[in-house]
Amino acid sequence: MVKLAESRARRGGACFALRVIVRGGFLTVGWLIVAALGLAASLRLVAWDSIEPLIVLDDLTLVIYLPAWAVAAGALITRRWWLATAAVAIVATQLAFAAPEFLAAAPVPAWAHDAPVVRVFDANIDKSLRFGAGYVRAIEKDRPDLVTLEEFTPGALQSMTASGVLAGFPYRCAAPAYGATGFLIASRQRLTGCRVQTVLWDGQWIPYMVEAALSVPGGPVALRLVHTLAPFPAYWREWSAALAAVGRSVRASGDSRMLMVGDFNASWGNSGFVALLHDGLTDAAAARGNAMDMTWPNGAVVPPFVRIDHVLTGARLAVTRIATGPGFGSDHRYVIATVAIRG
């Protein structure tokens, strides 16, 4: 009996020691998480998108603060009140950052129900040397009036032409390129004034946007197809300059009849993208309550967790429907949208 009691005492002591270690480890890790996320939130407030690491963190606002939710729950369960308070403060900060995107949801304007529409198909095809058969089937099924593609290569143009899918799009603006800077606009309606805009970076003129005028039943529309390069170390200054130039284009030409689509490599967490919304453009997915319909990465081990492909409209345009579909050989999901145009 004495030995049994001693054995139980030893097991009880070991369990107590293990609980102490686990709680101590949780506190240490919890405070490290809260400190790191608190720093990220503070830098968002005082140095928004000022350097490349902050751009990426801000782009992932809906994701990077999620560990604070787990810390808050664990701290409340274990009654670690100071840690719980700090973690809840981080959670509240994330909600404050994310709120504008979710609060942007609104009903489709009444005028849009009877207005002429343009169906848009936009995809970043990820430098594919061939235009995927899946895209061909999707275009044939959705029957868009306007197809816009980023990272469009000469090989993709050749295979797309051979597929016959371009036969119904007599108006085209093609600027294929190897790498990530190629574009295509193909339209059933008249397309004029096509012009590729570039920014100078590291001695090279890098395309970031195609401008064109689209003639539709509701009147002419200023079309902008955007693709800023990803803000990784080699390109973050070009990314910032390109988004700023996109904003200048909106302010110079007016936003009321503008349709802007493409891969912005930016989300509501980025200052340059938010500036476009402040200039008068509406983010279609957010307006239709689809803020969580993420577009990147596609086909990865993890589900898409950031929305960087967008359809933006001016005041005299409104998206009545928007959805995403799987990319075919691409790390982006494609976007299909129905755009109403007020006469």
N, C-alpha and C positions, 0 to 999 in steps of 0.2 A: 504493500500500500504506500509505504514511504517513497519507494522508487517511482511508483506511478504518479504520486503527487509532484515529485521533483521533475519528472518528464513533462507533466502538464505545465508546470511553472516555467520550464525552459521554453516550451512551445509558445506559451503566453508572452514571455519576454521577447522571443524572436519576432512574434507577430507585432508587438508594440514597437519594436525597433524598426520593423519594415514600414509600419504606418508612419512613423516619424520621418523616415527617409523619403517616402513617397510624398508626404505633405511638404517636406522641405524642398524636394525637387520641383513640385508643382508651384510653390511660391517663387522659387528662383526663376523657373521658365516663364511663369506668368508675368512677373515683373519685367523680365527681359522683353517679352512680347509687347507689353504695354508701353515700355520705354521706347522701343523701336517704332511702334505705330504712332505714338505721341509725337516723336520727332518728325515722322513723315507728314502727319497732319499739320504740325507747326510750319514746316517748310512749304506746304501747299498754301498756307495763309500768307507767308511773307516772301516767298520766292517761287511763285507758281510757274512751272515749266521753264525755269531759268537755266537748267543744265540737263543733260541727257538722262541721268538716273531718275530725276524728278519727273521728267516727261513720261517715262514708262510707269512709274508709280502712280502718277495722276491719271494716266490712261486706264489703269486697273483699279480705280476707286471702288468699284462694286465688289472686288475680289480681295484686295490686300488686307482689308480690315476685318475679314471674317474670323481670323484667329481670336480677335478680341471678344467675339460672341462666346466662344468656347471658354475663354478665361473667365468671363463674367459669370457664366453659368456655374463653372467649377468653384469659383470664389464664393458665390452665394450659397451653394450647397455645403461647402466646408466652413462657412461663416468667417471668411477672411474679408472683413468689411472694407478695409482700406484698398485692398487689391480689387474688390468688387466695384468700389466707387470709381477707381481709375479706369477699369475696363469698361464700365457702363458709360463713362465719359467719352471713351474712344468710339463706342458703338453710336452714341448720340451724334458725335462729329461726323461719322460716316453717313448717318441718316440725313444730316443737314447738307452734306455735300451732294448726296444722291437725290434729295427731294425735288429739285427743279425738274429733273428729267421725268420723274413719275407724275408730278403735278401738271405736266404739260398735256396730259391726255385730255381730249375734248371731243365733242360730237362732230361729225362731218357737217360742214356748213350747209345750210338749207339750199343755197343756190347751186351747190355741186351736184345735187341729185338729177338735175335736168340739163347740166352743162355737157358739152362735148368732152370726150376723154381721149387720152393717149395712154396706151399700155407700154410700160417700160420694163425691159429686161437688162439687168446690169450684173456683170460678173468680172472678178479678177481671176483670170485663168492661169495664173502662176507660171508664166514663161513657158507654157506648154508648146512643144514643137508641133503638135497636132491639135486641132480643135476637137475636143472630146465628143464622142458620139452621144453621150448623155446630154450635153448641151443642145445638140441638134434636136434630139427628141423633145427636150423641154421647150425649146423655141417653137417647134411644130405644134406642141400641145397647147402652150399658153398664147400663141399667136400675138406676140407683142407688135406694136407699131414702131417701136424704137429699141434697138439693141446697142448697148454700150459695153465695151470690154476694155479692161486694163491688163497690163503685162502681155500685150498682144504681139506675137512674133510673126516674122515672114512665113514660117512653116505653118502656123495656125491659120494665116490668111489663105495659104494654098489649099490646105485640107478643108477649110470652111467653104471655100469656093467650089471645090470638087464635090462636096456633099450636096450642093444645090440649095442649102438653106438660105443663101443670100439672094436667091432669085426674086423673092418678093420684096426686096429692099433696094429700089433703084437709086436712092440717094445715099451716098457713102462718103465718109471722111476717114481715110485709113492712114495711120502713121505707125506701121509695124516696126518693131526694133527688137534685136536680141537683148536679153536682159529684162529689166523691170520697167522700161520707160515707153513701151509701145501702147498705142491706143487704136480703137476702132469705134466709129459711130455709123450705124446703118439704120436708115429710116424709110418708112413707107411714104411719109410726107416730105415735101420739099425741104431741102437742107442747104443753106447758103452761108457764106462768110466764114468758112472753116479756117481756124487759125490755131496753131500750137503755141502755147505760152511756155517760156523757159525761165529758169533762174540760173545765175552764174555761181558755180561752186567748184572750187579746186581747179580752176582753169577750164572748166567744161560748162556748156550750156545744157542744163538738165530739164527735160520737159516735165511739167507738173499739171498741166491743164489744157484741154482743147475747148475753144470757144466756137459757137456756131449759132445761127438763127434758124429756128424750126417754124415752118409755116403750117399752122393747124387751123381747123374750122373756127376755133375761138379767138383766132388772131395770132400774131407772131409771138414766139416764146424765145427768150434768151437762154440757150442751152449751154451748160458748163459740165464737162466731164473731167473729174478731178482724180489724180493719183499722186499723192505725196509719198516719197520714199520713206520706209520705216525709220523712226528716229533712233536708230542704233548709233554707236559712237562715230562711225564714219559719216553719218548723214543728218545728225540731229539739227545742225545749224541750217542745212538746206531745207529740212522739214519745217522749221520755224519760219524761214524766209518764204517758203511756198505757201503756207497757210496765211501768212500776212498778205501775200500777193493776191490770193484768192479773195480775201476780205476787201482789198482795194478794188478788185474787179466788180464786186457787188456794189460798193459805194459809188463807183464811177458810172456804172450803167443803170443803176436803180434796181430794186429787188422785186418789184410788184409782179413782173411777168417772167421771173427767172425759175428755171428748173436746173438744179445742180445735183449730180449723181456721181458715185464712184467710191473708190477706196481712199478715205482721208487719212488712214492710219492714225486716227484720233477719235476720241469719245467725248462725252459730256464732261469728263474729268480734265480735259485739256483746255487751256485758256484760248488758244487760237481757234478751236472749234466753237467754243461758247461765244466768241466774238462774232462769228457768222450769224448766230442766232440773235444776238443783240443788234446786228445790222438789219434785221427784219425777216430773215429766213426762218422757216418752220421745219423742224425735223419730223418727217412723216411718221416714222415708227413710234416715236414718243407721243405724237399727237393722236395716233390711233390706238394708244395703249399697249404697244408692242415693244416697250423699252427692253424687255428681257429676251427678245428674239435675237440672240447673239450670232455673229457672223464669222468669228475666228477663234480658235483654229478649227478647221474642218477635217474630219477623218483622222484625228489624232486619238491617242489613248484617253485623253480627257475630253469632255464635251466642250463645245464653244463657250468661252467665258468673257468675251469682250465684243462690243458692237462697234466696228470701225468702218463698215460699209454703209453708206447713207443715201437717202433721197431727201433733198431739201427743196422747199418750194417758197415762192414769193406770195404776196398777199392775194393775188388774183388767180392763184392756182391752189388746189387742195388735193391731197392724196385721199382717195376714198377706200382703198384697200392696199395693203402691203404685206408681203410674206417673204420668207426665205426658202431656198431649196438647197440640196446638197451640191457642193462643188464636185466636178468630175476631174480627178487628177490635180486638184487645186487645194490649197490650204484655206480657202475662203468659201463660204456658202454664197450662192447667188441671190439676188434680190429681184423680185417681181412686184411692180406697183402700178396701180391705175390712177392716173392724174386727171382731175377735172380742171377745165380751163374756163374761166369766167370771161365772157365776151365784153 
